[in-house]
Amino acid sequence: MRRHLNLPNQLTILRLLLVPVIGVALAIGFTDHYQVAVVTYALAALTDTLDGRIARSRHQVTELGTFLDPLVDKIMVITVLVILVEHSLLPGWVVVVIFAREFVITGLRSLAATQGVVVSASAWGKSKMLTQNCMIGLVILAQPYPVLGTVATVFVYLAVVATVLSGLDYLWRYRGFVT
């Protein structure tokens, strides 16, 4: 059990535990709630970067971490996107595009796994996550700081483009599993 709860997996679990904190900070209007939400989201996103680097550098990659890390990423992003749509801070179609890509690529990963193939993160997948994280942070910060509205809108479109292109990249590279 101790081997599975190594530092990278603990960081992933911390990220999962931060999701409700982010959700509450977004959903409940208290003083500086947007700032609290974005700082907490940034901390959670930082743990995503750290857990993978630590796992690889210390040779602590586990099956639990390989399963949990992308799942927690999806839970975090989807939770925040749903709340942003619910509060009319993000158009619903953006969330549909992001959800659709996640479902398709998760299905692709599952198909590949049945044949012993691991579909690892690509450069496009990492750029997708980066632009989505920036988009989320900027959309949230544009509420107390309207001057960021235009930049937030640009990142919405960048995130959608990166999401679609990363999905197409995975489908192309692993097309043997979908034909």
Backbone hydrogen bonds in HBPLUS format (Angstrom, degrees):
<---DONOR---> <-ACCEPTOR-->    atom                        ^
c    i                          cat <-CA-CA->   ^        H-A-AA   ^      H-
h    n   atom  resd res      DA  || num        DHA   H-A  angle D-A-AA Bond
n    s   type  num  typ     dist DA aas  dist angle  dist       angle   num
A0004-HIS N   A0001-MET O   3.03 MM   3  5.32 127.8  2.31 103.2 116.4     1
A0005-LEU N   A0001-MET O   3.15 MM   4  6.53 140.3  2.32 146.8 158.2     2
A0005-LEU N   A0002-ARG O   3.17 MM   3  5.13 127.4  2.46  94.0 107.6     3
A0010-GLN N   A0006-ASN O   2.90 MM   4  6.15 149.6  2.00 154.0 164.0     4
A0011-LEU N   A0007-LEU O   2.91 MM   4  6.18 153.5  1.98 155.9 162.3     5
A0012-THR N   A0008-PRO O   3.07 MM   4  6.40 150.5  2.16 142.9 150.9     6
A0013-ILE N   A0009-ASN O   2.94 MM   4  6.20 155.9  2.00 145.1 151.3     7
A0014-LEU N   A0010-GLN O   2.83 MM   4  6.09 151.5  1.91 144.7 153.2     8
A0015-ARG N   A0011-LEU O   2.93 MM   4  6.20 153.6  2.00 144.8 151.6     9
A0016-LEU N   A0012-THR O   3.04 MM   4  6.39 152.7  2.11 144.9 152.0    10
A0017-LEU N   A0013-ILE O   2.94 MM   4  6.25 152.9  2.01 148.4 155.9    11
A0018-LEU N   A0014-LEU O   2.94 MM   4  6.21 131.5  2.18 144.1 157.6    12
A0018-LEU N   A0015-ARG O   3.17 MM   3  5.09 133.3  2.40  93.7 106.5    13
A0019-VAL N   A0016-LEU O   3.25 MM   3  5.43 146.3  2.37 100.9 110.1    14
A0021-VAL N   A0018-LEU O   3.08 MM   3  5.10 116.8  2.50  97.4 113.5    15
A0022-ILE N   A0018-LEU O   2.94 MM   4  6.25 159.6  1.98 160.0 165.2    16
A0023-GLY N   A0019-VAL O   2.91 MM   4  6.16 165.8  1.93 155.2 159.5    17
A0024-VAL N   A0020-PRO O   2.85 MM   4  5.98 164.0  1.88 148.9 152.4    18
A0025-ALA N   A0021-VAL O   2.95 MM   4  6.09 162.9  1.98 147.4 152.8    19
A0026-LEU N   A0022-ILE O   2.93 MM   4  6.18 147.7  2.04 149.7 158.4    20
A0027-ALA N   A0023-GLY O   2.88 MM   4  5.97 158.0  1.93 149.7 156.4    21
A0028-ILE N   A0024-VAL O   2.90 MM   4  5.71 159.1  1.95 153.0 155.5    22
A0033-HIS N   A0030-PHE O   3.00 MM   3  5.31 144.5  2.13 145.0 136.1    23
A0036-VAL N   A0032-ASP O   2.98 MM   4  6.30 160.9  2.02 156.8 162.5    24
A0037-ALA N   A0033-HIS O   2.92 MM   4  6.02 158.9  1.96 143.1 149.1    25
A0038-VAL N   A0034-TYR O   2.93 MM   4  6.19 161.9  1.97 151.5 155.6    26
A0039-VAL N   A0035-GLN O   2.97 MM   4  6.11 160.1  2.01 150.3 155.7    27
A0040-THR N   A0036-VAL O   2.96 MM   4  6.05 162.3  1.99 149.3 154.6    28
A0041-TYR N   A0037-ALA O   2.84 MM   4  5.99 155.3  1.90 145.5 153.3    29
A0042-ALA N   A0038-VAL O   2.86 MM   4  5.99 157.8  1.91 143.1 149.1    30
A0043-LEU N   A0039-VAL O   2.96 MM   4  6.19 154.6  2.02 145.6 152.4    31
A0044-ALA N   A0040-THR O   2.92 MM   4  6.19 158.6  1.97 148.0 154.0    32
A0045-ALA N   A0041-TYR O   2.81 MM   4  6.10 159.1  1.86 152.9 158.9    33
A0046-LEU N   A0042-ALA O   2.87 MM   4  6.06 147.0  1.98 143.1 152.4    34
A0047-THR N   A0043-LEU O   3.05 MM   4  6.41 148.7  2.16 145.8 153.5    35
A0048-ASP N   A0044-ALA O   3.24 MM   4  6.62 140.8  2.41 140.4 150.7    36
A0048-ASP N   A0045-ALA O   3.12 MM   3  5.08 125.0  2.44  92.2 106.4    37
A0049-THR N   A0045-ALA O   3.26 MM   4  6.70 148.7  2.36 143.9 151.0    38
A0050-LEU N   A0046-LEU O   2.92 MM   4  6.21 166.1  1.94 155.9 159.9    39
A0051-ASP N   A0047-THR O   2.85 MM   4  5.84 166.5  1.87 148.4 151.9    40
A0053-ARG N   A0049-THR O   3.36 MM   4  6.54 165.1  2.39 147.4 151.8    41
A0054-ILE N   A0050-LEU O   2.86 MM   4  5.95 170.3  1.87 163.4 165.9    42
A0055-ALA N   A0051-ASP O   2.94 MM   4  5.98 162.0  1.97 144.2 150.1    43
A0056-ARG N   A0052-GLY O   3.02 MM   4  6.17 164.1  2.04 149.4 153.1    44
A0057-SER N   A0053-ARG O   2.92 MM   4  6.00 167.4  1.93 151.0 155.2    45
A0058-ARG N   A0054-ILE O   2.91 MM   4  5.85 154.8  1.97 151.8 157.2    46
A0060-GLN N   A0055-ALA O   2.67 MM   5  4.43 157.2  1.72 139.2 144.6    47
A0059-HIS N   A0056-ARG O   3.30 MM   3  5.00 158.9  2.34  97.3 103.1    48
A0066-THR N   A0062-THR O   2.91 MM   4  6.12 159.1  1.96 148.9 155.1    49
A0067-PHE N   A0063-GLU O   2.96 MM   4  6.14 147.7  2.07 146.2 154.1    50
A0068-LEU N   A0064-LEU O   2.72 MM   4  5.80 170.8  1.73 157.3 160.7    51
A0069-ASP N   A0065-GLY O   2.95 MM   4  5.54 165.9  1.97 140.7 145.4    52
A0072-VAL N   A0068-LEU O   2.82 MM   4  5.97 165.4  1.85 166.4 169.0    53
A0073-ASP N   A0069-ASP O   3.06 MM   4  6.27 157.1  2.11 148.8 155.5    54
A0074-LYS N   A0070-PRO O   3.06 MM   4  6.26 159.2  2.11 143.9 148.4    55
A0075-ILE N   A0071-LEU O   2.93 MM   4  6.24 160.1  1.97 150.9 156.9    56
A0076-MET N   A0072-VAL O   2.88 MM   4  6.03 163.4  1.90 152.8 156.9    57
A0077-VAL N   A0073-ASP O   2.97 MM   4  6.18 176.2  1.98 157.0 157.9    58
A0078-ILE N   A0074-LYS O   2.87 MM   4  5.78 165.3  1.89 151.3 156.2    59
A0079-THR N   A0075-ILE O   2.99 MM   4  5.88 157.8  2.04 140.5 147.2    60
A0080-VAL N   A0076-MET O   3.17 MM   4  6.36 170.3  2.18 151.1 153.4    61
A0081-LEU N   A0077-VAL O   2.88 MM   4  6.07 165.5  1.90 155.9 160.6    62
A0082-VAL N   A0078-ILE O   2.94 MM   4  6.04 163.0  1.97 151.0 155.0    63
A0083-ILE N   A0079-THR O   3.17 MM   4  6.42 160.7  2.21 148.2 153.2    64
A0084-LEU N   A0080-VAL O   2.90 MM   4  6.15 158.5  1.94 152.8 159.3    65
A0085-VAL N   A0081-LEU O   2.92 MM   4  6.17 155.4  1.98 150.8 156.9    66
A0086-GLU N   A0082-VAL O   2.85 MM   4  6.03 160.8  1.89 148.5 154.7    67
A0087-HIS N   A0083-ILE O   2.98 MM   4  6.19 144.3  2.11 146.0 154.4    68
A0089-LEU N   A0084-LEU O   2.73 MM   5  5.00 163.0  1.75 166.4 160.5    69
A0088-SER N   A0085-VAL O   2.89 MM   3  4.83 159.6  1.93 110.7 113.4    70
A0094-VAL N   A0091-PRO O   3.17 MM   3  5.76 141.2  2.33 113.1 121.9    71
A0095-VAL N   A0092-GLY O   3.08 MM   3  5.30 117.2  2.49 102.4 116.6    72
A0096-VAL N   A0092-GLY O   3.04 MM   4  6.38 153.0  2.12 151.0 159.4    73
A0097-VAL N   A0093-TRP O   3.03 MM   4  6.27 158.7  2.08 147.0 151.2    74
A0098-ILE N   A0094-VAL O   3.06 MM   4  6.35 164.7  2.09 149.6 153.7    75
A0099-PHE N   A0095-VAL O   2.77 MM   4  5.91 168.3  1.79 154.5 158.3    76
A0100-ALA N   A0096-VAL O   2.87 MM   4  5.91 165.1  1.89 148.6 153.4    77
A0101-ARG N   A0097-VAL O   3.08 MM   4  6.26 164.6  2.10 149.4 153.1    78
A0102-GLU N   A0098-ILE O   3.04 MM   4  6.26 161.9  2.07 149.5 154.7    79
A0103-PHE N   A0099-PHE O   2.88 MM   4  6.16 163.0  1.91 160.3 164.3    80
A0104-VAL N   A0100-ALA O   2.97 MM   4  6.13 165.3  1.99 153.6 157.7    81
A0105-ILE N   A0101-ARG O   2.93 MM   4  6.07 171.4  1.94 156.4 158.9    82
A0106-THR N   A0102-GLU O   2.91 MM   4  5.91 151.8  1.99 143.4 151.9    83
A0107-GLY N   A0103-PHE O   2.97 MM   4  6.10 155.1  2.03 143.3 150.0    84
A0108-LEU N   A0104-VAL O   2.92 MM   4  6.21 153.8  1.99 146.1 153.8    85
A0109-ARG N   A0105-ILE O   2.86 MM   4  6.07 159.1  1.90 146.0 151.4    86
A0110-SER N   A0106-THR O   2.94 MM   4  6.17 151.9  2.02 144.0 151.9    87
A0111-LEU N   A0107-GLY O   2.92 MM   4  6.22 161.1  1.96 152.6 157.1    88
A0112-ALA N   A0108-LEU O   2.91 MM   4  6.14 163.5  1.94 153.0 157.7    89
A0113-ALA N   A0109-ARG O   2.86 MM   4  6.00 154.2  1.92 145.0 152.5    90
A0114-THR N   A0110-SER O   3.13 MM   4  6.42 143.2  2.27 145.2 153.6    91
A0115-GLN N   A0112-ALA O   2.92 MM   3  5.37 148.0  2.03 109.0 119.1    92
A0117-VAL N   A0112-ALA O   2.95 MM   5  4.98 162.8  1.98 137.6 132.3    93
A0116-GLY N   A0113-ALA O   2.95 MM   3  4.78 165.1  1.97 107.2 108.8    94
A0126-LYS N   A0122-SER O   2.92 MM   4  6.25 153.4  1.99 149.8 156.8    95
A0127-SER N   A0123-ALA O   2.90 MM   4  6.15 153.5  1.97 145.5 153.1    96
A0128-LYS N   A0124-TRP O   2.83 MM   4  6.02 147.2  1.94 144.4 154.0    97
A0129-MET N   A0125-GLY O   3.08 MM   4  6.35 158.1  2.13 143.2 147.9    98
A0130-LEU N   A0126-LYS O   2.95 MM   4  6.18 160.1  1.99 147.6 153.3    99
A0131-THR N   A0127-SER O   2.90 MM   4  6.05 169.0  1.92 149.6 152.4   100
A0132-GLN N   A0128-LYS O   2.91 MM   4  6.05 155.0  1.97 147.7 155.4   101
A0133-ASN N   A0129-MET O   2.88 MM   4  6.03 160.3  1.92 148.7 154.2   102
A0134-CYS N   A0130-LEU O   2.93 MM   4  6.18 162.3  1.96 152.0 156.9   103
A0135-MET N   A0131-THR O   2.84 MM   4  5.93 159.8  1.88 144.3 150.6   104
A0136-ILE N   A0132-GLN O   2.88 MM   4  6.08 168.2  1.89 153.5 156.1   105
A0137-GLY N   A0133-ASN O   2.96 MM   4  6.15 170.3  1.97 151.2 154.1   106
A0138-LEU N   A0134-CYS O   2.85 MM   4  5.99 163.9  1.87 153.9 158.6   107
A0139-VAL N   A0135-MET O   2.81 MM   4  5.96 162.9  1.84 157.5 162.3   108
A0140-ILE N   A0136-ILE O   3.03 MM   4  6.17 162.3  2.06 151.0 155.7   109
A0141-LEU N   A0137-GLY O   2.91 MM   4  6.09 166.2  1.93 148.5 153.0   110
A0142-ALA N   A0138-LEU O   2.80 MM   4  5.82 137.5  1.98 143.6 154.0   111
A0143-GLN N   A0140-ILE O   3.15 MM   3  5.78 160.7  2.19 113.9 119.8   112
A0145-TYR N   A0141-LEU O   2.97 MM   4  5.91 143.6  2.11 146.3 157.6   113
A0148-LEU N   A0145-TYR O   2.93 MM   3  5.99 173.5  1.94 137.0 139.1   114
A0149-GLY N   A0146-PRO O   2.94 MM   3  5.28 166.6  1.96 117.9 121.0   115
A0152-ALA N   A0148-LEU O   2.83 MM   4  6.02 158.5  1.88 158.6 165.9   116
A0153-THR N   A0149-GLY O   2.97 MM   4  6.18 154.9  2.03 145.6 152.1   117
A0154-VAL N   A0150-THR O   2.99 MM   4  6.29 156.7  2.05 148.5 154.5   118
A0155-PHE N   A0151-VAL O   2.99 MM   4  6.28 157.1  2.04 148.7 154.7   119
A0156-VAL N   A0152-ALA O   2.92 MM   4  6.23 136.5  2.11 143.1 155.8   120
A0156-VAL N   A0153-THR O   3.16 MM   3  5.01 125.7  2.47  90.8 105.0   121
A0157-TYR N   A0153-THR O   3.26 MM   4  6.64 160.0  2.30 150.9 153.2   122
A0158-LEU N   A0154-VAL O   2.92 MM   4  6.23 157.0  1.97 148.2 155.7   123
A0159-ALA N   A0155-PHE O   2.82 MM   4  5.81 159.4  1.87 141.2 146.8   124
A0160-VAL N   A0156-VAL O   3.02 MM   4  6.27 153.8  2.09 144.6 152.0   125
A0161-VAL N   A0157-TYR O   2.95 MM   4  6.16 165.3  1.97 151.5 155.2   126
A0162-ALA N   A0158-LEU O   2.86 MM   4  6.06 168.0  1.87 153.6 157.2   127
A0163-THR N   A0159-ALA O   2.84 MM   4  5.89 150.9  1.92 142.5 151.2   128
A0164-VAL N   A0160-VAL O   2.97 MM   4  6.19 164.5  1.99 153.1 156.1   129
A0165-LEU N   A0161-VAL O   2.87 MM   4  6.03 171.7  1.88 157.3 160.1   130
A0166-SER N   A0162-ALA O   2.87 MM   4  5.86 155.4  1.93 141.6 148.6   131
A0167-GLY N   A0163-THR O   3.05 MM   4  6.18 154.4  2.12 141.6 148.9   132
A0168-LEU N   A0164-VAL O   2.91 MM   4  6.20 160.8  1.95 153.3 158.4   133
A0169-ASP N   A0165-LEU O   2.86 MM   4  6.01 152.1  1.94 143.7 151.9   134
A0170-TYR N   A0166-SER O   3.01 MM   4  6.26 164.1  2.03 151.0 153.5   135
A0171-LEU N   A0167-GLY O   2.98 MM   4  6.21 165.1  2.01 150.5 155.0   136
A0172-TRP N   A0168-LEU O   2.86 MM   4  6.01 153.1  1.93 147.3 154.4   137
A0173-ARG N   A0169-ASP O   2.89 MM   4  6.09 172.0  1.89 157.1 159.2   138
A0174-TYR N   A0170-TYR O   2.92 MM   4  5.93 150.2  2.01 149.8 157.2   139
A0175-ARG N   A0172-TRP O   3.38 MM   3  4.97 158.2  2.43 107.7 103.8   140
A0177-PHE N   A0174-TYR O   3.03 MM   3  5.90 166.4  2.05 125.0 129.0   141
A0178-VAL N   A0175-ARG O   3.02 MM   3  5.25 154.2  2.09 107.8 115.9   142
